[in-house]
Amino acid sequence: MIINDAQIPAFRRGYRLQWEQAQDCHVILYPEGMAKLNESATAILQQVEGTRSVAEIIAGLNAQFPEAGGVDEDVKAFLVQACEQKWIIFREPA
């Protein structure tokens, strides 16, 4: 799967990101269960609001984590994985 910078990621219906005290981490909750997330996955998914493009998300993360030296490809790779896991979908810009 190839994504482009203009696409807008959004959580699928029934899926949401939330802090889970019992797990002591952020998780994706969905009808069939839950997936625990690491800090990087959480940072990316916290930017997924259904209104911001991939490019805007990457720009925000690059600004938030300048010491990382550019997160572009890592973010895109994770978003592809999140889509393959059926957590998110991609919308085309209006």
Beta strands, then each sheet from edge to edge (+ up, - down):
strand 1: 8-11
strand 2: 16-20
strand 3: 25-30
strand 4: 33-36
strand 5: 88-91
sheet 1: 1+ 5-
sheet 2: 2+ 3- 4+
end
